């Protein structure tokens, strides 16, 4: 029984990842935070240096004090299985922020 408990604890410990872990952010990109709350269903979007816009689903969870004009280094993942109301950019989740 003790072996099962130890294995369970080890699996839980090894499977946890921190969202702001610097090792996960090696390929982070630079984004400017853009406020599109004037459009229905929009709030903050990320805009890269090629003027592409991304709608992050977890920006305020990771960085609750964000404001328009902030520049962040983040690694993002496109979420192809999600749809947004804003429709001003691809839906993404932020993996980490430097």
NUZA-555983 format. One record per residue: residue in one letter; x, y, z of N, C-alpha, C in turn. Coordinates in pm, whole numbers, plus 50000, padded with zeros to 5 digits. Example, Ala and Ser with C-alpha at 12.3 -4.5 7.8 and 13.67 -1.06 7.14 Angstrom:
// NUZA-555983
A513194943150780512304955050780513204967050780 S512854977550708513674989450714512905000350787 
This chain:
// NUZA-555983
X500824988050000500005000050000500865012650000 X501945012350078502835023850087503495026749952 X503795016449876504395018249744503435025649651 X502165022449659501165029049574501085043849608 X501085046949736501015060949778502245068549732 X503405062649746504655069149703504665071249552 X504235061349477504175062749331503205073749291 X502055074249357501065084649328501645098549356 X502315100149468502905113049502504005117049404 X504815107649363505875110549266505285114649131 X504255107849087503625111448960503005125448967 X502365128549077501785141949091502865152649093 X503935150149163505025159949173505685162149038 X505925151548964506625152648836505745158548726 X504445157148736503575161848629503215176548642 X503515182848754503165197048774504175205948704 X503655215648628504515225248559504095239248601 X505045247848621504765261648655504625269548527 X503625278648519503445286348398504505296748373 X505195300948476506215311148458507635305448468 X507785292548447509085286048452509945291048337 X511115296548370511995302448269512455292148165 X512575279448205513005269148111511975266948001 X510705269348029509655267547929509545279347834 X510235290247864510085302647788511235305347692 X511945295147652513105297247566512725303347431 X511565300147377511165305347247510085316147260 X510165324047366509175334547389509275345347282 X508145351447250508075362247152507655375047222 X507915386347158507535399347213506155403247161 X505285407247253503935411447218503615424547288 X502795432547222502245444447286500795441247324 X500405445547442499025443447486498165454547426 X497095450547356496195459947289494815458647353 X494195469847385492865469847445491815471647336 X491055461147310489985461747210488625460247277 X488505465047401487235463647472486115471847409 X486465480847317485425488347247484675479647146 X485255468247108484575458647020483805448647106 X482655444647061481815435247137482555422047158 X482625417547281483225404747314484735404947325 X485365416347309486825417247314487305423447445 X488545420547477489195427147589490635429547547 X491585423647616492995425347580493415414847477 X494115419447375494715410547277496215412747277 X496935403047224498385404247208498655406947061 X499535416447033499885419746895501395418346880 X501825410646779503265408846758503815419746666 X505095418846635505735429346553505335428746406 X504585418546366504055417846229502585421646226 X502095428046332500705432546347499675421346348 X500105409046378499155398046396498605398946538 X497335396146554496695396946684496275383246733 X496395381546864496065368946929495185371847050 X494155363847067493235365447179493585355047287 X494285359347392494695349847497493525346647591 X493375333847621492285329747710492675330447857 X493975331947886494425331548026495335343248064 X495315354047991496205365348019495965371148158 X494715373548193494425379748323494655370148439 X494665357248414494995347548519496485347848550 X497295349448447498745349348464499275363048503 X498715373548444499185387248467497975396348492 X497415396048614496175403448641496305418648635 X497515423848644497715438348644498065443848505 X497795436248401498145440348265497305452348222 X497905460848139497175472348084497605474447939 X496805481847865497105484647725498445491547713 X499225487547615500535493347592501675485647657 X501355476547749502395468347810503055459647703 X504335457547717505075448547628505475436447712 X505125424647663505455412347736506175402547645 X507025394547705507685383447636506945370947679 X506305364347586505485352747620505635341847516 X505405329847562505315318347472503835314647466 X503295313547346501875310847331501645297747255 X500455292447272500045280347200498685283147137 X498585281247007497315283346936496355272246976 X495135276347012494085266947053493085265546937 X493345256146849492505254346730491115249146761 X490945243146878489645237246911488725246846987 X489125259746997488305269647066487875280646969 X486765286747000486285298146921485985309547017 X486185321746970485935333347055484865342346996 X484325350747080483315360347036483965372046965 X485145375847009485835387746959486175386646810 X486705375546769487075372846630488025383146571 X488925388246657489915397946609491305391746603 X491405378946635492695372146631492525357546667 X493605350046651493585335846685493485334146837 X492755323946878492645320747020493925313547062 X494555318547171495795312547220495735311247372 X496575302447423496815301947567498275305747587 X498525312747695499895316747728500525305547807 X501655300647758502385289847825503215295747940 X503885306747913504685313348015504975327747975 X505335335748073505725349648050507075351648116 X507995357648041509315360748098509245373148181 
